[in-house]
Amino acid sequence: MDQMFNLTSSSDDLLSRRCVWVNGPVIVGAGPSGLAVGACLREQGVPFIVLERSNCIASLWQKRTYDRLKLHLPKQFCQLPKMPFPECFPEYPTKRQFIDYLESYAKHFEIEPRFNESVLSAKYDDTFGLWRVKSSEVEYVCRWLVVATGENAECVVPDIDGLAHFGGKVIHSSEYKSGDAYRGKKVLVVGCGNSGMEVSLDLSNHNAEPSMVCRSSVHVLPREIMGKSTFELAMLLMKWIPLCLVDKILLFFAWFILGDMQKYGLKRPKTGPLELKNKHGKTPVLDIGALSKIRSRDIKVVPAIKTFYANGVEFIDGQTMEVDSVILATGYCSNVPSWLQEGDLFNKNGFPKSQSPNAWKGKTGLYAVGFTRKGLAGASFDAIKIAQDIAIIWKKETKQMKLTAPRHRRCISTF
């Protein structure tokens, strides 16, 4: 239950603001990670609220993804705790199916986020031993704070020489929906990760002329090996052999199935795909058809950009190319440093300082979910631990409060 009250504090700001007491944690973010924590807390009987800056759940999926998107991993690795995907869903659910699943999930666990509430700041008050979370609407005071804004909260737009003077259309891949509007156009896709590959493939399928910038090395793996998900195979192998050997096995199969891609401009990193993912968060590309387009030259691979000019681009090797449009498949970043005021759990880049499996819990009731770089499976695992950890303390404190009736209360109203 939430309770609205006035706190007595030496801080003029705290005295002057309307405060809402949350008898449980505040969860910031209504994406899959935030929903997973909410569901696990609901099962534990712990009250909570979810704050979401957008007007819907999973806004990244609903508003910033392209139409053809499907889950890159089999559905059993992407389902949230306590509720599997419907059996009728295919092994790789579509964007619409995943959104439907999340909406059903929220409804089933009675998770009702407070939409259009951006968190402006969150700070731990040492005097009271509580978190003060200021949103665009009100200030929440709580015992626990769960950061569920995720790794992909803000678009990364690089500063590229001359881009501001380019005369064509420039968008981030978060704005891209379909290649239908680019038929017959020369499109430069900046970035060769999963998004860059898929956008380039979609453009080619809609008879555009995509060129994909590959500035550095990239691991490309087949999505399946001998009929089994590459990710599933890797997880199975890591139960028995070291990660470095698993990497070598994956690279052998990648070479055997996909061939040598270096002659097409795609260079492999020296570090193995799983080790690179664990150390630097760089996800290997799972091929769903782009490589065949690269081999046929329907998708051209070009080197790093030197500069843009009014109707084209020059690359670092001296080549030039006329371009109609530019799509920046340059990824996303965390926005945690812009609003969370603490120096224990998160680093300056907005990721937990400790690596998994110890990245989910900080001090003073602070938690992080969806930052393990292990996808939805990692977020689900952390959500279960967070809910269990909070529930132990909440149930103990609630029991003590019932045994000790207060002499007076400072609540103005309850809702």
SULMODA-V306271 format. One line per field, one symbol per residue. ss: DSSP state (2 for helix, 1 for strand, 0 for the rest). psi: psi as a letter, one per 40 degrees, with the letter a starting at -180 (. if undefined). burial: + if it has 9 or more other C-alpha atoms within 8 Angstrom, else -. A space follows every 10 residues. Layout:
BEGIN
ss: ???
psi: ???
burial: ???
END
This chain:
BEGIN
ss: 0111100000 0222220011 1111111100 0222222222 2222000111 1000000022 2220000001 0000222000 0000000000 0001222222 2222222200 0001000011 1111100001 1111100011 1111111000 0001100000 0022200011 1122200022 2200011111 0002222222 2222200011 1110000001 1101100112 2222222000 0022222222 2222222200 0222000000 0022222222 0000111002 2222200001 1100111110 0111100001 1100111100 0110022201 1000010000 0100000000 1000011100 0000222222 2222222222 2222222222 2220000000 11110
psi: hihhihihie hddddeihih hhfaihhhhf addddddddd dddeehiiih hhdaeiifdd ddefiidehi heiideeeii iehiiideii dgiidddddd ddddddddef hgigifghhd ihihhddefi hhhhaedihi hidihhhfei efdihhhihh heddeheahh iiedehdied eeheihhhhh hfaddddddd dddddffigi hhhgdaiihh iidihfeihd dddddddeed iidddddddd ddddddddah edeeehhiid iiddddddde ehhihhheed dddddeedhh hiaihdiiad faihieeeii hhhdihhgfe aiiieddedh gieddiaeef iidiiheeee haiffhihhe eeffaddddd dddddddddd dddddddddd dddghidiie hdii.
burial: -+++++---- ----+--+++ ++++++++++ ++++++++++ ++-+-+++++ ++++--++++ +--+++---- +-+++--+++ +---+---+- -++++-+++- +++-+++-+- +-+++-++++ +++++---++ +++++--+++ ++++++++++ +++-+----- -++--+-+-- ++++++-++- -++-++++++ ++++++++++ ++++-+++++ ++++--++++ +++-+---++ --++--++-- --+--+++-+ +-+++--+-- +---++++-- -+++++++-- ---++++--+ +-+++--+++ +++++++++- ++++++---- --++++++++ -++++++-++ +---+++--+ +++-----++ ++--++++++ +++-++++++ -+++-+++-+ +--+------ ---------- +----
END
